[in-house]
Amino acid sequence: MSFNSFSEFMAMGGHGLYVWLSYGLGLAVILINVILPRLQRNRLLAEQKRRLRREEGVR
């Protein structure tokens, strides 16, 4: 498929909204799948550090 201008490329033959929306949603899902586990890991590590400090303080 060949486009004569950038606006034709963005319009994707009248299907631009669906094409770019699907790309955007796909990128959002990928980013969520990368970011959320990292946040959960950091939260878990912080909780474990607090628990260890609390247990060491009791002894």
C-alpha positions as CSV (number, residue, x, y, z in Angstrom):
1,M,0.0,0.0,0.0
2,S,1.4,3.3,-1.0
3,F,0.4,6.7,0.3
4,N,0.9,10.0,-1.5
5,S,0.9,12.2,1.6
6,F,1.2,12.0,5.4
7,S,-2.4,12.9,5.9
8,E,-3.4,9.9,3.6
9,F,-1.1,7.7,5.8
10,M,-2.8,8.9,8.9
11,A,-6.3,8.4,7.4
12,M,-5.4,4.8,6.4
13,G,-8.0,4.8,3.6
14,G,-10.8,5.9,6.0
15,H,-9.9,3.4,8.7
16,G,-7.3,5.6,10.5
17,L,-9.3,5.9,13.7
18,Y,-9.6,2.2,14.1
19,V,-6.0,1.5,13.1
20,W,-4.4,4.1,15.4
21,L,-6.8,3.3,18.2
22,S,-5.8,-0.3,18.1
23,Y,-2.1,0.6,18.0
24,G,-2.6,2.9,21.0
25,L,-4.5,0.3,23.0
26,G,-2.0,-2.4,22.2
27,L,0.8,-0.1,23.3
28,A,-1.1,0.7,26.5
29,V,-1.6,-3.0,27.3
30,I,2.1,-3.7,26.8
31,L,3.1,-0.8,29.0
32,I,0.7,-1.9,31.8
33,N,2.2,-5.4,31.6
34,V,5.7,-4.0,32.0
35,I,5.0,-1.3,34.7
36,L,2.6,-3.0,37.1
37,P,4.8,-6.0,38.0
38,R,7.7,-3.6,38.6
39,L,5.5,-1.5,41.0
40,Q,4.3,-4.6,42.7
41,R,7.8,-5.9,43.1
42,N,9.0,-2.6,44.6
43,R,6.0,-2.6,47.0
44,L,6.7,-6.2,48.1
45,L,10.4,-5.4,48.7
46,A,9.6,-2.3,50.7
47,E,7.1,-4.4,52.8
48,Q,9.7,-7.1,53.4
49,K,12.3,-4.5,54.5
50,R,9.8,-3.0,57.0
51,R,9.0,-6.4,58.3
52,L,12.7,-7.3,58.8
53,R,13.4,-4.0,60.6
54,R,10.4,-4.5,62.8
55,E,11.4,-8.1,63.7
56,E,15.0,-7.1,64.4
57,G,13.8,-4.3,66.7
58,V,11.7,-6.8,68.8
59,R,14.7,-9.1,69.6
